[in-house]
Amino acid sequence: RYKVRIDHMPPEPFTSTDLLAAIEEIDLNGKEVAVQAYGGPNTLLTQALEKRGAIVREVSLYFWDLPEDVTPVFGLIEALENGQIDALAFTSQPQIGNLLAIAAQVGKEESLRDILAQGAVVVASVGPVCTKRMIKAGFRVDVEPEHPHMGNLILALAERLSPDYVKTD
């Protein structure tokens, strides 16, 4: 529609590491490179480009932030503690930090980490970037779709929650 030329495209799952590998042969020394951030700074990408000599301009069109009213999240945490939640899906890595920050406001961060590490709740991740952040937070990841897209996440989670599901690992 807008006829934007794409010269280099990383393979799925389209992570910063994949992008860096796709442009590995390009001389970036002294080149100005704009990086569109996705809700927060991308330190890995920015530092790697700068290390290769690029002058990086990070552009943020939006930021992930906590909602004004976090009361529903308190309710989610309580429901998790009471065993009322069967599955929890994460669709972006900032959600992990935000959920932990909200839990910390009511002294529930460690409880939340324990719940999401133990196995009583099926924990799903949209893709490898989110999964990496979840593991760093101490969460167990039960479901990650082969292709990091929302629809694939829903299908993988539905399969995992199916009464016919057979665990293979």
Backbone as CSV, one residue per row, in Angstrom:
resi,resn,N_x,N_y,N_z,CA_x,CA_y,CA_z,C_x,C_y,C_z
1,ARG,0.821,-1.193,0.000,0.000,0.000,0.000,0.866,1.258,0.000
2,TYR,1.854,1.326,0.886,2.698,2.518,0.956,3.986,2.357,0.162
3,LYS,4.202,1.191,-0.400,5.349,0.902,-1.254,6.684,1.198,-0.572
4,VAL,6.795,0.769,0.668,8.055,0.893,1.393,8.947,-0.268,0.964
5,ARG,10.141,0.057,0.511,11.069,-0.972,0.061,11.700,-1.641,1.292
6,ILE,11.737,-2.951,1.277,12.379,-3.715,2.348,13.580,-4.419,1.729
7,ASP,14.766,-4.027,2.176,15.990,-4.592,1.612,16.454,-5.854,2.331
8,HIS,16.186,-5.939,3.616,16.629,-7.091,4.400,15.523,-7.477,5.371
9,MET,15.229,-8.764,5.403,14.155,-9.261,6.259,14.682,-10.434,7.074
10,PRO,14.611,-10.336,8.404,15.062,-11.475,9.210,14.049,-12.613,9.126
11,PRO,14.494,-13.830,9.389,13.555,-14.953,9.424,12.737,-14.922,10.713
12,GLU,11.656,-15.684,10.735,10.908,-15.834,11.983,11.835,-16.417,13.019
13,PRO,11.709,-16.018,14.242,10.596,-15.306,14.842,10.759,-13.788,14.869
14,PHE,11.630,-13.228,14.043,11.779,-11.774,13.889,12.312,-11.093,15.145
15,THR,13.227,-11.714,15.845,13.801,-11.106,17.044,14.905,-10.130,16.652
16,SER,15.345,-9.344,17.606,16.459,-8.424,17.363,17.705,-9.197,16.948
17,THR,17.922,-10.338,17.557,19.072,-11.175,17.205,18.973,-11.633,15.757
18,ASP,17.765,-12.003,15.321,17.555,-12.408,13.929,17.821,-11.246,12.976
19,LEU,17.367,-10.054,13.352,17.599,-8.870,12.524,19.088,-8.576,12.412
20,LEU,19.794,-8.624,13.530,21.238,-8.367,13.508,21.959,-9.370,12.610
21,ALA,21.547,-10.618,12.642,22.150,-11.630,11.774,21.851,-11.338,10.306
22,ALA,20.647,-10.850,10.013,20.251,-10.571,8.627,21.031,-9.406,8.023
23,ILE,21.498,-8.496,8.860,22.228,-7.325,8.347,23.715,-7.372,8.703
24,GLU,24.173,-8.551,9.058,25.554,-8.719,9.521,26.591,-8.225,8.512
25,GLU,26.343,-8.404,7.234,27.322,-8.051,6.202,27.297,-6.568,5.821
26,ILE,26.362,-5.814,6.341,26.245,-4.397,5.976,27.200,-3.570,6.828
27,ASP,27.953,-2.690,6.173,28.853,-1.782,6.885,28.018,-0.651,7.478
28,LEU,27.932,-0.594,8.785,27.128,0.424,9.460,27.972,1.563,10.017
29,ASN,29.270,1.488,9.870,30.157,2.494,10.443,29.819,3.895,9.922
30,GLY,29.440,4.790,10.849,29.110,6.167,10.495,27.729,6.360,9.888
31,LYS,26.971,5.286,9.731,25.627,5.378,9.143,24.611,5.711,10.233
32,GLU,23.647,6.546,9.882,22.553,6.837,10.817,21.481,5.770,10.645
33,VAL,21.111,5.159,11.749,20.127,4.082,11.731,19.003,4.436,12.698
34,ALA,17.781,4.457,12.196,16.616,4.698,13.052,16.066,3.352,13.500
35,VAL,15.817,3.235,14.785,15.245,2.016,15.358,13.909,2.388,15.974
36,GLN,12.853,1.780,15.460,11.530,2.026,16.032,11.338,1.091,17.212
37,ALA,11.253,1.664,18.399,11.062,0.878,19.617,9.616,0.401,19.696
38,TYR,9.406,-0.698,20.374,8.071,-1.302,20.472,7.568,-1.262,21.905
39,GLY,7.356,-0.071,22.426,6.814,0.047,23.770,7.851,0.261,24.844
40,GLY,9.109,0.220,24.493,10.195,0.436,25.437,11.515,0.348,24.708
41,PRO,12.590,0.762,25.341,13.893,0.735,24.672,14.329,-0.682,24.329
42,ASN,15.047,-0.808,23.227,15.595,-2.096,22.818,17.114,-2.008,22.960
43,THR,17.586,-2.175,24.167,19.002,-2.003,24.485,19.879,-2.970,23.704
44,LEU,19.450,-4.211,23.577,20.226,-5.211,22.848,20.510,-4.745,21.427
45,LEU,19.477,-4.331,20.715,19.622,-3.909,19.327,20.427,-2.622,19.224
46,THR,20.081,-1.640,20.034,20.761,-0.347,19.992,22.253,-0.505,20.263
47,GLN,22.612,-1.226,21.302,24.026,-1.401,21.645,24.781,-2.181,20.572
48,ALA,24.144,-3.191,20.000,24.800,-3.979,18.951,25.054,-3.122,17.713
49,LEU,24.089,-2.273,17.351,24.274,-1.390,16.197,25.364,-0.358,16.469
50,GLU,25.360,0.211,17.661,26.389,1.192,18.028,27.773,0.554,18.043
51,LYS,27.852,-0.675,18.498,29.130,-1.394,18.522,29.675,-1.564,17.104
52,ARG,28.781,-1.645,16.142,29.188,-1.781,14.740,29.411,-0.423,14.079
53,GLY,29.367,0.655,14.878,29.693,1.985,14.365,28.514,2.817,13.916
54,ALA,27.309,2.309,14.071,26.121,3.055,13.640,25.813,4.189,14.614
55,ILE,25.245,5.245,14.073,24.705,6.333,14.886,23.214,6.030,15.009
56,VAL,22.792,5.611,16.182,21.432,5.096,16.363,20.507,6.178,16.891
57,ARG,19.370,6.298,16.238,18.289,7.177,16.699,17.105,6.272,17.028
58,GLU,16.838,6.141,18.312,15.718,5.298,18.722,14.450,6.136,18.752
59,VAL,13.437,5.678,18.048,12.166,6.386,17.943,11.098,5.556,18.640
60,SER,10.432,6.155,19.601,9.358,5.461,20.317,8.028,6.103,19.963
61,LEU,7.171,5.343,19.325,5.844,5.838,18.962,4.848,5.636,20.088
62,TYR,5.166,4.746,21.013,4.302,4.494,22.160,5.151,3.845,23.248
63,PHE,4.641,3.866,24.468,5.297,3.205,25.593,4.282,2.345,26.322
64,TRP,4.746,1.210,26.825,3.919,0.386,27.696,3.961,1.019,29.071
65,ASP,2.832,1.166,29.678,2.773,1.746,31.011,1.667,1.046,31.790
66,LEU,1.708,1.205,33.084,0.663,0.619,33.917,-0.645,1.374,33.711
67,PRO,-1.767,0.677,33.780,-3.052,1.375,33.696,-3.270,2.224,34.948
68,GLU,-4.125,3.228,34.814,-4.436,4.067,35.979,-5.064,3.242,37.097
69,ASP,-5.948,2.332,36.730,-6.631,1.497,37.719,-6.090,0.069,37.622
70,VAL,-5.311,-0.325,38.598,-4.735,-1.673,38.591,-5.541,-2.658,39.438
71,THR,-6.693,-2.226,39.920,-7.537,-3.089,40.749,-7.859,-4.424,40.074
72,PRO,-8.196,-4.444,38.771,-8.460,-5.747,38.142,-7.247,-6.686,38.186
73,VAL,-6.055,-6.120,38.152,-4.854,-6.958,38.221,-4.699,-7.545,39.621
74,PHE,-5.044,-6.754,40.640,-5.047,-7.299,42.007,-6.001,-8.495,42.073
75,GLY,-7.152,-8.371,41.416,-8.123,-9.463,41.373,-7.569,-10.686,40.665
76,LEU,-6.828,-10.467,39.579,-6.195,-11.580,38.865,-5.201,-12.296,39.771
77,ILE,-4.379,-11.532,40.463,-3.378,-12.128,41.356,-4.062,-12.941,42.455
78,GLU,-5.127,-12.393,43.016,-5.880,-13.114,44.048,-6.485,-14.396,43.482
79,ALA,-7.043,-14.318,42.273,-7.629,-15.505,41.642,-6.556,-16.559,41.366
80,LEU,-5.365,-16.123,40.964,-4.259,-17.067,40.774,-3.908,-17.750,42.094
81,GLU,-3.841,-16.969,43.166,-3.523,-17.525,44.491,-4.578,-18.521,44.959
82,ASN,-5.829,-18.288,44.581,-6.935,-19.151,45.004,-7.176,-20.326,44.059
83,GLY,-6.319,-20.479,43.046,-6.457,-21.599,42.117,-7.640,-21.484,41.181
84,GLN,-8.104,-20.269,40.928,-9.276,-20.057,40.083,-8.927,-19.815,38.614
85,ILE,-7.655,-19.757,38.278,-7.219,-19.488,36.909,-6.544,-20.742,36.362
86,ASP,-6.982,-21.180,35.189,-6.398,-22.366,34.565,-5.205,-22.036,33.681
87,ALA,-5.238,-20.865,33.040,-4.173,-20.505,32.105,-3.955,-19.001,32.122
88,LEU,-2.717,-18.615,31.840,-2.357,-17.205,31.758,-1.458,-17.040,30.545
89,ALA,-1.851,-16.158,29.624,-1.092,-15.944,28.388,-0.433,-14.570,28.403
90,PHE,0.824,-14.537,28.018,1.573,-13.288,27.891,1.820,-13.029,26.413
91,THR,1.474,-11.821,25.975,1.585,-11.483,24.558,2.699,-10.494,24.259
92,SER,3.373,-9.996,25.285,4.530,-9.120,25.079,5.379,-9.126,26.341
93,GLN,6.671,-8.929,26.172,7.554,-9.003,27.340,7.312,-7.903,28.366
94,PRO,6.881,-6.681,28.000,6.626,-5.688,29.046,5.532,-6.108,30.031
95,GLN,4.633,-6.986,29.616,3.578,-7.446,30.518,4.152,-8.131,31.753
96,ILE,5.267,-8.804,31.597,5.848,-9.533,32.722,6.304,-8.560,33.802
97,GLY,7.076,-7.563,33.389,7.541,-6.554,34.342,6.401,-5.787,34.969
98,ASN,5.395,-5.451,34.163,4.248,-4.714,34.696,3.470,-5.547,35.709
99,LEU,3.250,-6.819,35.406,2.524,-7.687,36.338,3.290,-7.825,37.653
100,LEU,4.591,-8.001,37.559,5.401,-8.118,38.779,5.403,-6.817,39.573
101,ALA,5.444,-5.680,38.882,5.424,-4.380,39.569,4.107,-4.180,40.313
102,ILE,3.014,-4.563,39.684,1.706,-4.431,40.337,1.618,-5.386,41.526
103,ALA,2.100,-6.609,41.348,2.093,-7.578,42.455,2.926,-7.063,43.627
104,ALA,4.031,-6.411,43.326,4.899,-5.876,44.384,4.191,-4.792,45.193
105,GLN,3.273,-4.066,44.564,2.535,-3.003,45.265,1.734,-3.550,46.446
106,VAL,1.345,-4.811,46.360,0.554,-5.413,47.442,1.303,-6.561,48.123
107,GLY,2.629,-6.574,47.949,3.445,-7.587,48.611,3.242,-8.993,48.093
108,LYS,2.839,-9.140,46.824,2.515,-10.460,46.276,3.486,-10.911,45.182
109,GLU,4.584,-10.192,44.988,5.490,-10.529,43.886,6.055,-11.943,44.015
110,GLU,6.556,-12.300,45.180,7.136,-13.640,45.364,6.069,-14.724,45.242
111,SER,4.892,-14.467,45.780,3.785,-15.415,45.660,3.442,-15.640,44.186
112,LEU,3.379,-14.551,43.426,3.076,-14.646,41.998,4.155,-15.443,41.268
113,ARG,5.406,-15.138,41.560,6.508,-15.881,40.920,6.390,-17.378,41.229
114,ASP,6.087,-17.710,42.485,5.948,-19.117,42.879,4.811,-19.792,42.120
115,ILE,3.676,-19.127,42.039,2.511,-19.692,41.350,2.837,-19.974,39.887
116,LEU,3.518,-19.018,39.237,3.801,-19.159,37.810,5.019,-20.039,37.534
117,ALA,5.636,-20.537,38.579,6.756,-21.466,38.416,6.358,-22.904,38.727
118,GLN,5.258,-23.101,39.459,4.943,-24.415,40.018,4.213,-25.374,39.091
119,GLY,3.360,-24.889,38.204,2.673,-25.801,37.304,1.178,-25.930,37.491
120,ALA,0.603,-25.275,38.481,-0.847,-25.358,38.673,-1.596,-24.565,37.607
121,VAL,-0.932,-23.572,37.027,-1.509,-22.725,35.982,-0.724,-22.975,34.702
122,VAL,-1.418,-23.167,33.582,-0.741,-23.285,32.293,-0.293,-21.880,31.893
123,VAL,1.007,-21.719,31.675,1.572,-20.410,31.350,1.986,-20.418,29.883
124,ALA,1.470,-19.431,29.130,1.716,-19.371,27.692,2.443,-18.086,27.315
125,SER,3.293,-18.192,26.307,4.067,-17.064,25.791,3.859,-16.956,24.290
126,VAL,3.752,-15.737,23.792,3.535,-15.514,22.365,4.751,-15.890,21.523
127,GLY,5.953,-15.815,22.104,7.141,-16.118,21.305,8.418,-16.040,22.108
128,PRO,9.553,-16.218,21.447,10.831,-16.377,22.144,11.295,-15.167,22.952
129,VAL,11.007,-13.964,22.506,11.421,-12.777,23.265,10.666,-12.727,24.589
130,CYS,9.381,-12.963,24.517,8.543,-12.995,25.715,8.960,-14.159,26.622
131,THR,9.202,-15.312,26.031,9.616,-16.491,26.797,10.911,-16.233,27.556
132,LYS,11.863,-15.621,26.892,13.150,-15.327,27.538,12.944,-14.459,28.779
133,ARG,12.089,-13.451,28.664,11.813,-12.557,29.796,11.074,-13.311,30.907
134,MET,10.166,-14.208,30.524,9.416,-14.989,31.510,10.346,-15.906,32.298
135,ILE,11.251,-16.562,31.605,12.197,-17.459,32.271,13.098,-16.658,33.208
136,LYS,13.526,-15.487,32.749,14.353,-14.617,33.598,13.601,-14.229,34.878
137,ALA,12.285,-14.079,34.772,11.458,-13.730,35.934,11.172,-14.938,36.824
138,GLY,11.572,-16.119,36.364,11.346,-17.325,37.158,10.053,-18.046,36.816
139,PHE,9.369,-17.611,35.752,8.125,-18.263,35.353,8.449,-19.522,34.553
140,ARG,7.597,-20.499,34.653,7.654,-21.679,33.812,6.861,-21.347,32.549
141,VAL,7.292,-21.827,31.403,6.556,-21.597,30.158,6.102,-22.947,29.627
142,ASP,4.787,-23.134,29.588,4.215,-24.399,29.128,3.891,-24.389,27.644
143,VAL,3.571,-23.213,27.122,3.108,-23.102,25.740,3.822,-21.939,25.062
144,GLU,4.404,-22.225,23.902,4.930,-21.184,23.013,4.678,-21.668,21.592
145,PRO,3.934,-20.915,20.793,3.634,-21.380,19.444,4.887,-21.429,18.569
146,GLU,4.829,-22.256,17.544,5.954,-22.371,16.612,6.222,-21.044,15.908
147,HIS,5.166,-20.330,15.573,5.292,-19.017,14.928,4.745,-17.972,15.894
148,PRO,5.515,-16.919,16.185,5.138,-15.961,17.231,4.067,-14.965,16.800
149,HIS,2.862,-15.438,16.720,1.725,-14.583,16.364,0.571,-14.897,17.312
150,MET,-0.282,-13.906,17.524,-1.385,-14.048,18.476,-2.285,-15.238,18.141
151,GLY,-2.668,-15.373,16.891,-3.538,-16.482,16.500,-2.915,-17.832,16.806
152,ASN,-1.627,-17.955,16.525,-0.921,-19.203,16.809,-0.843,-19.472,18.308
153,LEU,-0.693,-18.407,19.093,-0.680,-18.556,20.553,-2.017,-19.116,21.035
154,ILE,-3.100,-18.560,20.531,-4.435,-19.013,20.948,-4.646,-20.479,20.574
155,LEU,-4.250,-20.848,19.360,-4.403,-22.241,18.935,-3.553,-23.185,19.787
156,ALA,-2.313,-22.803,20.061,-1.431,-23.648,20.879,-1.959,-23.777,22.303
157,LEU,-2.474,-22.687,22.841,-3.027,-22.724,24.195,-4.295,-23.576,24.235
158,ALA,-5.140,-23.443,23.216,-6.360,-24.257,23.153,-6.011,-25.742,23.077
159,GLU,-4.994,-26.067,22.290,-4.565,-27.467,22.195,-4.079,-27.970,23.552
160,ARG,-3.302,-27.151,24.235,-2.756,-27.542,25.548,-3.863,-27.717,26.588
161,LEU,-4.905,-26.919,26.484,-6.011,-26.992,27.443,-7.053,-28.041,27.073
162,SER,-6.917,-28.621,25.898,-7.864,-29.628,25.430,-7.842,-30.849,26.341
163,PRO,-9.014,-31.438,26.603,-9.056,-32.659,27.423,-8.276,-33.809,26.782
164,ASP,-8.047,-33.737,25.467,-7.331,-34.794,24.753,-5.817,-34.600,24.760
165,TYR,-5.344,-33.518,25.381,-3.914,-33.204,25.368,-3.120,-34.281,26.099
166,VAL,-2.026,-34.697,25.484,-1.122,-35.667,26.099,0.248,-35.007,26.203
167,LYS,0.742,-34.866,27.415,2.055,-34.245,27.630,3.139,-35.195,27.139
168,THR,4.084,-34.658,26.341,5.109,-35.515,25.741,6.492,-35.345,26.346
169,ASP,6.690,-34.379,27.229,8.050,-34.209,27.785,8.165,-34.651,29.205
